[in-house]
Each structure stands twice: as C-alpha cells, then as structure tokens.
Amino acid sequence: MKSVDRTQADSAADQEQVARAAAVLERIVVEDWPEGRSPRLPILLLRALCRLAGDKPEQVSDGWGVVEITAMMQRLGAPWSNLNEGDARQRLNSHWRTLQEAYWQSRQEHVRRRFAHETLGLRPRIDKSDAAGGRGNTVRYFLRFEPIEGPAPSGVEAPTAHANPVVHTPSIRYYPVELQVPRLLRWIPETGLRSRSPLGGLIATLLTGIGVLVVLSALMTFYLGLHSDSAGAAVQALLRALFLLGVLRLSLGWWWDLAQNNLARAPLWWQSFTDFGDTVIERRFDPTGFSASRLHLVRYVADCPRCGAEGPGRSAVRLASGRLEFWGRIVGRCRNVPNEHVWSFDHGTGEGRFLR
C-alpha cells in the first residue's frame, strides 16, 4: 500500500483553503461592495490579488510583482494599454493607498463577519513590501490569510436547495451587506458617526426640537378642540392631534427606539430604494470605554435555514418589524414565508433563533 506524505497532504489542504478564501473575498467585493459592481481601479487591484491567490495559492507567501498584478487587472477590465513597468508601478502605488484608506480599513468588520458566515477560520490581510522599486529591488504586493486564534467560527449549516429544506435548524446567522443609500443622504459615514461629535449633537438637537414642536402642536390642537362650542370641532381636533402624534411616531420614533435598545429601523429617508425597509441604525460602544459610541447604518441579511431559501445575493431573510406578536422587536422574516419563518435578531452577535 502506497504511503502518503502527511506534510504534502497538509500543504495541499492549506493551499485549497487559501484558494477558497480568495474566491470568497472576491465574491464579497463583487456582490456586497457598490464599487465592486462598477469596479474602480483600487477595487480591481484587490480583485487581481484574489485571482492570483486563487490561481497560485502556493505563491501567497512570496507575493506578486507589478507586472503580474497589472496583467491581471487588465484581464479584469482595467483600461490600460502599452504601460511600461515604471508607469504601472506608479499607478499601482496610488491605487494601493486608495484601497487601504478608502475601502479596506473601514470594511474589516464586514469582511470578518462574512468569513465567519462562510465558516472560514482565516482572516485576510493585504500588505506591500517596503522596497522602493528599481533594479533588483522590486515591490511586492501580498494577500495573506492568517488563522484566527481560538476555535474556528461555527456557522449555520448551509442549505443545499430550496427543494431540500433544513427543517431542524434552530438558529440563524446574519451578515452585513453594503448599503445603497444615496450619497447625499449619507449623514452617517461608513466608519460610523460619533454620538458626541458636533454633527451628532446637531442632528440630536434638530430631531429633539422637531419632536417637541410636533407634540406641542398636537396638544394645542387638542386643547382648542376641547374649548370649542361645536362637538364636531372637538372631534376634528382630536383626530388632528392623533394624526400629528402618528406622524411623530413614524418620523422620529426610531430615535426613541435607538436610545432604548441601541438598535432601530432607519427612518424613511435612510432606506434604500432597492431594498426598502431593511436598513437599521445600530449604536456601537467602544469596548475600551475611552471613545464615544458610534452610530452605524447597516443592512443585515441571511439565508433561511428553515426552508433553504436563498434570495438575491443569498439574502432571503431580511430584517423587519416584529408586528403585534413580537411588539417592539426587530426580527428576521423569510421573504418566501414571512409569517411562519420568523427569526430573532441579536445585533451584538449577528445571530438569531427560530421564533415560529
């Protein structure tokens, strides 16, 4: 019987895992990041690293040079032709800075949760050698996948198809996806809005003032109706007051929910037009306690473990109101069976359990 070299077997398994992780990272960029669908050059640089790592996982530790990355970016759609190595090096250096500062740093939490959802016990990291370029001193770009310390993340068993439901799965795992809110309405930046910042204080003051004015208007309308000689005028005043309070709840009720629960469904003007109603506002605290809390606009989605349903971009379960049955709660509802496949939502862990 032929013996198998355990070292070679382990190395092959590691390379297979690296290739899978590279494919998952590129899929995250393409499907979840707005820039991935209409790729900008810094995003193409990251995708080129993913493709190179997937094609040659054994070369991850050595990295890739300017010529290799430029050729891969051209294959992915970069509008370059007849670039010499010097021009390519200069362009890659500029796009690398944009990739790190504008995209990669602010989306580490998003990538981490998606990798946990895929049950990958790895953490991606991009890097660049310190060489300044030139003869015999070439710049190298790296996409490395480091093992996560401790036990590998456990994910919900992925359903194979809608026709083969996973009926005994009691839990669900949500993951965040990129928002499509118009930029003019992005008062909350991707890195979060500091609750004690001048902008945060201004928004809180405006919202509080609007709420006070609406409440005073409702009370004044009701008061004038009570002192009217006509019974019909009193009823009309009561209806107007109730209407104003209803408008107050719909427009500013999220502010009260956020203060009470650190989580609220975003108001109408922060909802995406394509995925209306799915966006939530989440208040996150600094674990060290030294910095102020931050407000984040997030959209969480998940597959439905109950029926195996997968929506566009693997997002059949969306966050929605708990309605009367789960009053005051935000729950996950399967788009295919919204009344029966209902899941709880824990924004601290990104997990939930089957409610009914």
Backbone torsions as a table, in degrees:
resi	resn	phi	psi	omega
1	MET	NA	130.7	-175.9
2	LYS	-74.5	129.9	179.9
3	SER	-81.0	153.0	-180.0
4	VAL	-111.0	130.3	177.3
5	ASP	-71.5	111.4	-176.5
6	ARG	-61.7	-36.8	-179.9
7	THR	-62.8	-44.0	179.0
8	GLN	-66.5	-37.9	179.1
9	ALA	-63.8	-44.5	178.4
10	ASP	-63.4	-40.5	-179.7
11	SER	-63.8	-40.4	178.7
12	ALA	-65.4	-38.7	177.9
13	ALA	-65.0	-40.6	178.6
14	ASP	-63.1	-42.6	179.6
15	GLN	-65.1	-37.1	177.4
16	GLU	-65.3	-38.7	178.7
17	GLN	-68.1	-39.0	178.0
18	VAL	-63.9	-42.3	179.1
19	ALA	-63.1	-40.3	178.3
20	ARG	-66.8	-42.0	179.4
21	ALA	-63.0	-38.8	178.4
22	ALA	-64.3	-40.3	178.8
23	ALA	-66.2	-39.1	178.7
24	VAL	-64.9	-42.4	-179.6
25	LEU	-63.5	-42.2	178.5
26	GLU	-65.1	-37.5	178.8
27	ARG	-65.3	-37.4	176.9
28	ILE	-61.5	-45.6	-178.1
29	VAL	-64.0	-43.6	-176.3
30	VAL	-71.7	-42.4	-171.9
31	GLU	-90.3	-32.0	-171.9
32	ASP	-103.0	-24.5	-178.2
33	TRP	-97.0	129.2	179.1
34	PRO	-55.8	-35.8	-178.7
35	GLU	-70.5	-17.9	-179.0
36	GLY	-75.9	-24.1	-179.7
37	ARG	-83.6	-30.2	171.2
38	SER	-122.5	76.7	-162.1
39	PRO	-60.5	131.0	171.1
40	ARG	-91.2	163.1	-173.1
41	LEU	-61.8	-40.2	175.1
42	PRO	-60.9	-34.9	177.2
43	ILE	-69.3	-38.2	176.4
44	LEU	-63.7	-32.3	176.1
45	LEU	-63.0	-44.5	177.8
46	LEU	-65.9	-42.0	178.4
47	ARG	-64.6	-35.5	177.1
48	ALA	-62.7	-41.3	176.3
49	LEU	-62.4	-39.6	178.8
50	CYS	-63.6	-44.4	-179.2
51	ARG	-64.5	-43.0	-179.5
52	LEU	-64.9	-40.4	178.4
53	ALA	-67.5	-35.5	178.0
54	GLY	-71.3	-36.8	-179.9
55	ASP	-75.8	-37.4	-177.4
56	LYS	-132.7	71.2	-178.1
57	PRO	-63.1	-23.5	179.4
58	GLU	-70.3	-12.4	-177.5
59	GLN	-100.3	6.4	-176.2
60	VAL	-59.6	-41.9	-177.5
61	SER	-69.5	-24.5	-179.7
62	ASP	-88.0	-21.9	-179.3
63	GLY	77.7	-175.0	-177.6
64	TRP	-133.2	148.6	-178.6
65	GLY	-89.2	178.6	-176.0
66	VAL	-62.6	-42.4	-176.2
67	VAL	-64.8	-44.2	-179.4
68	GLU	-63.3	-44.4	-177.5
69	ILE	-68.8	-40.8	179.5
70	THR	-62.2	-42.0	179.4
71	ALA	-63.6	-41.3	179.5
72	MET	-67.9	-39.6	178.0
73	MET	-62.7	-37.5	176.7
74	GLN	-64.8	-37.6	177.3
75	ARG	-64.8	-31.1	-179.3
76	LEU	-85.6	-4.7	174.8
77	GLY	119.8	7.5	177.9
78	ALA	-65.0	130.4	-174.8
79	PRO	-81.4	60.1	-178.9
80	TRP	-116.9	149.9	173.5
81	SER	-156.3	143.2	176.4
82	ASN	56.6	42.3	176.3
83	LEU	-86.6	131.6	171.7
84	ASN	-83.8	168.9	-173.7
85	GLU	-63.5	-34.7	179.7
86	GLY	-65.3	-45.4	177.8
87	ASP	-64.5	-41.2	179.9
88	ALA	-63.3	-40.6	179.6
89	ARG	-63.3	-41.4	-179.9
90	GLN	-65.7	-41.5	179.8
91	ARG	-67.9	-43.6	179.4
92	LEU	-62.5	-37.0	179.3
93	ASN	-62.9	-41.1	178.3
94	SER	-67.8	-45.1	-179.7
95	HIS	-67.1	-30.0	178.8
96	TRP	-65.1	-43.3	178.3
97	ARG	-62.1	-44.2	179.0
98	THR	-63.2	-41.5	179.5
99	LEU	-59.4	-46.2	-178.0
100	GLN	-69.3	-47.2	-171.6
101	GLU	-80.1	-37.6	-173.2
102	ALA	-93.7	-24.9	-173.0
103	TYR	-124.0	-56.1	-168.0
104	TRP	-65.3	-48.5	-174.9
105	GLN	-62.4	-42.7	-175.3
106	SER	-76.9	-11.3	-174.7
107	ARG	-116.6	19.4	178.6
108	GLN	-63.3	-40.9	180.0
109	GLU	-64.9	-39.2	177.8
110	HIS	-62.2	-46.6	-179.9
111	VAL	-65.2	-40.3	-178.9
112	ARG	-61.1	-44.7	-178.3
113	ARG	-69.1	-35.8	178.1
114	ARG	-67.6	-38.5	177.0
115	PHE	-65.5	-36.9	176.5
116	ALA	-65.6	-37.9	177.9
117	HIS	-63.5	-33.0	179.2
118	GLU	-86.3	5.5	-178.9
119	THR	54.4	42.4	174.8
120	LEU	-99.1	120.0	179.8
121	GLY	-84.3	37.9	-178.0
122	LEU	-126.2	159.3	175.8
123	ARG	-127.8	120.3	-179.0
124	PRO	-75.1	146.3	178.0
125	ARG	-146.4	131.6	177.0
126	ILE	-102.1	147.5	-175.7
127	ASP	-153.7	165.4	-179.3
128	LYS	-143.8	138.7	179.9
129	SER	-68.2	157.1	-176.7
130	ASP	-84.7	-0.1	-178.2
131	ALA	-62.6	147.1	-177.3
132	ALA	-91.7	1.1	-179.7
133	GLY	91.2	-179.1	-178.7
134	GLY	101.3	-179.5	-177.4
135	ARG	-65.9	129.7	177.7
136	GLY	68.8	7.3	-177.3
137	ASN	-140.7	58.1	-172.6
138	THR	-78.9	150.6	177.1
139	VAL	-81.5	139.4	177.5
140	ARG	-122.1	140.0	177.6
141	TYR	-111.4	141.5	-172.8
142	PHE	-128.5	142.5	164.9
143	LEU	-124.7	104.5	-176.4
144	ARG	-108.0	154.4	177.5
145	PHE	-125.4	107.2	-176.4
146	GLU	-94.7	141.1	177.4
147	PRO	-67.9	142.1	177.0
148	ILE	-81.6	132.6	179.3
149	GLU	-67.0	143.3	180.0
150	GLY	89.7	-171.6	-178.2
151	PRO	-67.2	148.4	178.6
152	ALA	-64.7	145.7	-179.0
153	PRO	-62.9	140.2	179.0
154	SER	-99.6	126.6	-179.7
155	GLY	-109.6	167.4	176.3
156	VAL	-70.5	139.8	178.7
157	GLU	-58.0	124.9	-175.0
158	ALA	-76.7	130.8	177.0
159	PRO	-70.5	149.5	-177.4
160	THR	-87.8	-37.3	-178.9
161	ALA	-163.6	158.8	-179.5
162	HIS	-63.5	-27.6	-178.1
163	ALA	-77.7	-12.4	180.0
164	ASN	-120.4	78.8	-174.9
165	PRO	-65.9	149.6	175.8
166	VAL	-100.7	89.1	-166.1
167	VAL	-82.7	-11.5	-174.7
168	HIS	-109.0	16.8	179.9
169	THR	-87.8	113.5	-174.6
170	PRO	-89.0	-5.7	-174.1
171	SER	-133.5	167.8	-177.5
172	ILE	-143.3	152.4	177.8
173	ARG	-123.3	123.4	178.0
174	TYR	-93.1	155.7	172.4
175	TYR	-140.5	147.2	-177.7
176	PRO	-80.2	145.6	174.7
177	VAL	-124.4	161.9	-174.2
178	GLU	-69.0	143.7	-179.2
179	LEU	-82.3	155.2	176.2
180	GLN	-118.5	30.8	179.5
181	VAL	-71.2	135.1	178.1
182	PRO	-55.3	141.8	-174.7
183	ARG	-61.0	-32.4	179.3
184	LEU	-64.2	-21.2	-179.1
185	LEU	-101.7	5.3	-178.3
186	ARG	-85.2	68.7	175.8
187	TRP	-68.7	-31.1	176.2
188	ILE	-92.7	113.5	-178.1
189	PRO	-69.6	167.7	-178.5
190	GLU	-63.3	-29.9	179.7
191	THR	-82.0	-0.1	179.3
192	GLY	97.4	148.9	178.0
193	LEU	-101.9	122.0	178.6
194	ARG	-64.5	127.9	-176.0
195	SER	-65.9	-22.7	-180.0
196	ARG	-103.5	14.0	179.0
197	SER	-78.7	162.6	176.8
198	PRO	-57.1	-40.8	179.3
199	LEU	-66.5	-41.3	177.5
200	GLY	-62.2	-41.5	177.9
201	GLY	-66.2	-37.9	178.8
202	LEU	-64.9	-44.5	179.3
203	ILE	-63.3	-43.4	179.8
204	ALA	-62.4	-40.8	179.8
205	THR	-64.9	-44.8	179.8
206	LEU	-63.0	-44.4	-178.8
207	LEU	-66.4	-41.0	178.0
208	THR	-63.9	-42.6	179.2
209	GLY	-63.6	-41.6	178.0
210	ILE	-63.2	-42.3	179.0
211	GLY	-62.2	-42.6	179.3
212	VAL	-63.8	-42.7	179.6
213	LEU	-63.0	-41.2	179.8
214	VAL	-65.8	-42.9	179.3
215	VAL	-63.2	-43.3	179.0
216	LEU	-64.1	-39.5	178.1
217	SER	-63.0	-41.5	179.2
218	ALA	-64.7	-43.5	179.9
219	LEU	-65.5	-40.7	179.7
220	MET	-65.2	-41.9	178.2
221	THR	-61.1	-44.5	-179.9
222	PHE	-65.6	-40.0	-179.6
223	TYR	-64.5	-43.8	179.2
224	LEU	-65.5	-33.7	178.1
225	GLY	-67.6	-36.9	179.4
226	LEU	-65.2	-30.9	-177.3
227	HIS	-97.6	16.7	177.9
228	SER	-88.2	148.7	179.3
229	ASP	-76.4	-19.1	-177.3
230	SER	-99.1	132.5	177.5
231	ALA	-66.4	-35.5	178.4
232	GLY	-64.3	-37.6	178.4
233	ALA	-65.9	-35.8	178.7
234	ALA	-65.8	-41.9	178.9
235	VAL	-64.7	-42.2	178.2
236	GLN	-62.2	-39.8	178.4
237	ALA	-64.1	-40.5	178.5
238	LEU	-63.1	-43.2	179.5
239	LEU	-64.8	-39.5	177.7
240	ARG	-64.2	-40.2	179.5
241	ALA	-64.3	-43.2	178.1
242	LEU	-65.0	-37.2	177.6
243	PHE	-63.1	-43.6	179.8
244	LEU	-63.8	-41.5	179.0
245	LEU	-67.3	-34.7	175.1
246	GLY	-64.3	-41.7	176.4
247	VAL	-62.3	-40.4	178.4
248	LEU	-60.5	-44.0	-179.4
249	ARG	-64.7	-42.8	-178.0
250	LEU	-68.8	-36.1	-174.7
251	SER	-89.7	-35.0	-175.1
252	LEU	-123.2	3.1	179.4
253	GLY	-62.3	-28.6	179.2
254	TRP	-63.1	-29.7	-180.0
255	TRP	-65.6	-40.3	177.4
256	TRP	-68.5	-42.8	178.6
257	ASP	-61.5	-40.3	179.9
258	LEU	-64.6	-40.1	179.2
259	ALA	-66.5	-33.6	-176.8
260	GLN	-84.3	-39.9	-169.4
261	ASN	-118.4	-2.2	-175.7
262	ASN	61.3	17.2	178.3
263	LEU	-155.1	137.2	179.4
264	ALA	-155.9	150.8	171.9
265	ARG	-69.9	134.2	-175.8
266	ALA	-65.4	148.9	177.8
267	PRO	-65.2	171.4	-172.8
268	LEU	-57.4	-39.7	-173.0
269	TRP	-75.7	-8.0	175.2
270	TRP	-105.1	5.1	-179.9
271	GLN	-86.3	145.7	177.1
272	SER	-72.7	142.9	178.7
273	PHE	-71.7	-30.8	-178.4
274	THR	-84.4	-29.6	179.5
275	ASP	-127.6	64.6	-171.2
276	PHE	-67.2	132.6	175.0
277	GLY	93.0	-5.6	-175.5
278	ASP	-90.6	-16.9	-174.1
279	THR	-79.0	137.2	177.1
280	VAL	-124.3	157.9	172.8
281	ILE	-106.5	127.9	-174.8
282	GLU	-122.4	132.6	177.1
283	ARG	-100.0	118.5	-177.2
284	ARG	-112.9	138.3	-178.2
285	PHE	-102.9	148.4	175.6
286	ASP	-72.6	121.0	-177.7
287	PRO	-62.0	-23.6	178.5
288	THR	-80.0	-20.4	179.9
289	GLY	82.6	2.5	-177.0
290	PHE	-89.0	-27.4	-177.7
291	SER	-107.1	158.2	178.1
292	ALA	-70.3	158.4	176.7
293	SER	-66.8	160.6	-179.4
294	ARG	-126.6	147.8	176.3
295	LEU	-100.2	133.7	-178.0
296	HIS	-127.3	137.0	168.6
297	LEU	-89.2	124.1	-174.6
298	VAL	-138.1	150.6	170.5
299	ARG	-128.1	117.8	-179.0
300	TYR	-103.7	141.0	176.9
301	VAL	-139.1	170.3	178.8
302	ALA	-164.0	160.1	167.1
303	ASP	-77.0	160.9	178.4
304	CYS	-96.7	106.6	179.6
305	PRO	-67.9	-17.2	-176.0
306	ARG	-74.2	-44.4	-178.0
307	CYS	-115.8	-1.1	179.2
308	GLY	74.9	16.2	-176.3
309	ALA	-76.5	138.1	176.3
310	GLU	-124.9	118.4	177.5
311	GLY	-83.9	-174.4	177.3
312	PRO	-57.9	125.7	-177.2
313	GLY	70.4	29.1	179.0
314	ARG	57.6	53.5	-174.3
315	SER	-141.1	57.1	-179.0
316	ALA	-73.4	-30.9	-179.1
317	VAL	-95.9	125.0	179.8
318	ARG	-122.8	153.4	177.7
319	LEU	-73.7	139.4	-177.5
320	ALA	-152.8	177.1	179.1
321	SER	-69.5	146.5	175.3
322	GLY	-75.9	-9.0	-179.7
323	ARG	58.6	-159.3	-176.0
324	LEU	-68.8	-35.6	-176.0
325	GLU	-66.0	-39.9	179.0
326	PHE	-120.4	60.2	-172.9
327	TRP	-59.9	132.6	176.9
328	GLY	81.8	3.2	-178.1
329	ARG	-113.0	153.3	170.5
330	ILE	-101.9	126.1	-176.4
331	VAL	-125.4	168.1	173.7
332	GLY	-100.4	130.1	179.9
333	ARG	-121.1	132.7	176.1
334	CYS	-70.6	131.5	-179.3
335	ARG	-65.6	-27.8	-178.7
336	ASN	-80.1	-38.5	-179.4
337	VAL	-132.4	71.9	-170.7
338	PRO	-69.1	-24.2	-177.6
339	ASN	-88.9	-20.4	-175.8
340	GLU	-110.1	-35.5	-179.2
341	HIS	-97.1	84.5	-176.2
342	VAL	-117.4	133.7	-175.7
343	TRP	-126.3	146.5	173.5
344	SER	-72.8	167.6	-179.8
345	PHE	-139.0	120.3	177.4
346	ASP	-112.0	104.8	-176.1
347	HIS	-73.6	-11.3	176.8
348	GLY	-75.6	-37.6	-178.4
349	THR	-108.6	-14.6	-175.5
350	GLY	73.4	21.9	-177.8
351	GLU	-123.6	172.0	178.3
352	GLY	-161.0	170.1	178.9
353	ARG	-127.2	160.3	-176.8
354	PHE	-72.0	126.7	-179.7
355	LEU	-96.9	-46.3	174.3
356	ARG	-172.3	NA	NA
